Amino acid sequence: MQEEEKTSFHERAKELKTRSNKTLKQIADACGISESMVSRYLSGSAVPPEDIARKILEYLKENTVQIVPEEDEDMQAAIEMLKTVYESRIADLWKTISSLKRDKITLFVSLCVIIIVVIYLLLDGTHGNWGLFQPRG
C-alpha cells in the first residue's frame, strides 16, 4: 500500500470500528490476526497487506450500525415514532412475561399440593381400609 492508501485505510478503518462498536479482539479473531497487529493497523503505525486490509474493512462494514442523517427530519420523526411504539410494546411484553411466570409458579405449587394429598390418601389406611398402611387394632 502506498502512503496515501495507508492514511485512507487507517482513517476509514478507525471510523468503521467506532461505528461498529467492535473490540480489537473481535476484529482480530474475525480476520485471523493478533490484537496488537489490528491496533497497529488502525493507528496507522503499520501497513496491512491488501488481503488483511480487505478482511478488516469487510468485517467492520458488515457490523456497522447505520446512522440516519440528522437533516432527514421525516426519517427522524418516523424513528422516534417507532421507538415509542416498540418501547410501549416491550413494556407490555415484560408485564405478560411476569404474569406468565406468576401463573407458572401458582400451577406448580397447586400441582405439588395435589400430589401430596394424593400420596397421603394412598398411604393412609384410616379411610375405608384402602390405604397402604392399615391401622392396627
C-alpha positions as CSV (number, residue, x, y, z in Angstrom):
1,M,0.0,0.0,0.0
2,Q,1.2,3.5,-0.8
3,E,1.3,6.3,1.8
4,E,-2.0,7.8,0.6
5,E,-3.7,4.4,0.8
6,K,-2.3,3.8,4.3
7,T,-3.8,7.1,5.6
8,S,-7.2,6.4,4.0
9,F,-7.2,2.8,5.2
10,H,-6.4,3.6,8.8
11,E,-8.8,6.5,8.9
12,R,-11.6,4.5,7.3
13,A,-11.0,1.5,9.5
14,K,-11.0,3.6,12.7
15,E,-14.3,5.3,11.6
16,L,-15.9,1.9,10.9
17,K,-14.6,0.4,14.1
18,T,-16.1,3.3,16.1
19,R,-19.5,2.9,14.3
20,S,-19.5,-0.9,14.7
21,N,-18.6,-1.0,18.4
22,K,-16.3,-4.0,17.8
23,T,-13.3,-4.6,20.0
24,L,-9.8,-5.2,18.7
25,K,-10.1,-8.8,19.8
26,Q,-13.3,-9.3,17.8
27,I,-11.7,-7.8,14.7
28,A,-8.5,-9.9,15.2
29,D,-10.4,-13.1,15.7
30,A,-12.6,-12.5,12.6
31,C,-9.6,-11.6,10.5
32,G,-7.2,-14.3,11.8
33,I,-4.5,-11.8,13.1
34,S,-3.3,-10.7,16.5
35,E,-4.9,-7.9,18.5
36,S,-1.6,-6.0,18.5
37,M,-1.5,-6.0,14.7
38,V,-5.1,-4.8,14.5
39,S,-4.1,-2.0,16.8
40,R,-1.1,-1.1,14.8
41,Y,-3.1,-1.1,11.5
42,L,-5.8,1.1,13.0
43,S,-3.4,3.6,14.5
44,G,-1.5,3.8,11.2
45,S,1.8,2.7,12.6
46,A,1.8,-0.4,10.3
47,V,0.5,-1.0,6.8
48,P,-1.6,-4.1,6.4
49,P,-1.2,-6.4,3.4
50,E,-4.0,-6.0,0.8
51,D,-5.9,-9.2,1.8
52,I,-5.8,-8.3,5.6
53,A,-6.9,-4.7,4.9
54,R,-9.8,-6.0,2.8
55,K,-10.8,-8.5,5.5
56,I,-10.7,-5.8,8.2
57,L,-12.8,-3.4,6.2
58,E,-15.3,-6.0,5.1
59,Y,-15.8,-7.3,8.7
60,L,-16.3,-3.8,10.0
61,K,-18.7,-2.8,7.2
62,E,-20.8,-5.9,7.9
63,N,-21.1,-5.0,11.6
64,T,-21.5,-1.3,11.2
65,V,-24.6,0.3,12.7
66,Q,-26.2,2.6,10.1
67,I,-26.8,6.1,11.4
68,V,-29.6,8.1,9.9
69,P,-28.5,11.6,8.9
70,E,-29.7,14.3,11.2
71,E,-31.0,16.5,8.4
72,D,-33.7,14.0,7.3
73,E,-36.4,15.2,9.7
74,D,-39.1,12.8,8.3
75,M,-36.9,9.8,8.9
76,Q,-36.0,11.0,12.4
77,A,-39.7,11.5,13.2
78,A,-40.5,8.0,11.9
79,I,-37.7,6.5,14.0
80,E,-38.9,8.4,17.1
81,M,-42.5,7.1,16.5
82,L,-41.3,3.6,16.1
83,K,-39.2,3.8,19.3
84,T,-42.3,5.0,21.2
85,V,-44.5,2.2,19.8
86,Y,-41.9,-0.5,20.4
87,E,-40.9,0.7,23.8
88,S,-44.6,0.5,25.0
89,R,-44.9,-2.9,23.3
90,I,-41.8,-4.1,25.1
91,A,-43.1,-2.9,28.4
92,D,-46.4,-4.8,27.7
93,L,-44.4,-7.9,26.8
94,W,-42.5,-7.7,30.1
95,K,-45.8,-7.5,32.0
96,T,-47.1,-10.5,30.2
97,I,-43.9,-12.5,30.9
98,S,-44.1,-11.6,34.6
99,S,-47.7,-12.6,34.7
100,L,-46.9,-15.9,33.0
101,K,-44.1,-16.6,35.5
102,R,-46.5,-16.0,38.3
103,D,-49.1,-18.3,36.7
104,K,-46.4,-21.0,36.2
105,I,-45.4,-20.8,39.9
106,T,-49.0,-20.9,41.0
107,L,-49.7,-24.0,38.9
108,F,-46.5,-25.7,40.1
109,V,-47.4,-25.1,43.8
110,S,-51.0,-26.3,43.2
111,L,-49.8,-29.5,41.5
112,C,-47.4,-30.2,44.4
113,V,-50.2,-29.8,46.9
114,I,-52.4,-32.2,44.9
115,I,-49.6,-34.7,44.6
116,I,-49.0,-34.5,48.4
117,V,-52.7,-35.0,49.1
118,V,-53.0,-38.0,46.7
119,I,-49.9,-39.6,48.2
120,Y,-51.2,-39.1,51.7
121,L,-54.5,-40.6,50.9
122,L,-52.9,-43.6,49.2
123,L,-50.6,-44.2,52.2
124,D,-53.2,-43.5,54.9
125,G,-55.3,-46.6,55.7
126,T,-57.8,-44.9,58.0
127,H,-60.1,-44.0,55.1
128,G,-62.2,-47.1,54.5
129,N,-59.3,-49.5,54.8
130,W,-57.9,-48.9,51.3
131,G,-54.6,-47.2,52.1
132,L,-51.3,-48.9,52.1
133,F,-50.8,-48.6,55.8
134,Q,-53.7,-50.1,57.8
135,P,-54.3,-49.1,61.4
136,R,-53.6,-51.8,64.0
137,G,-56.1,-52.8,66.4
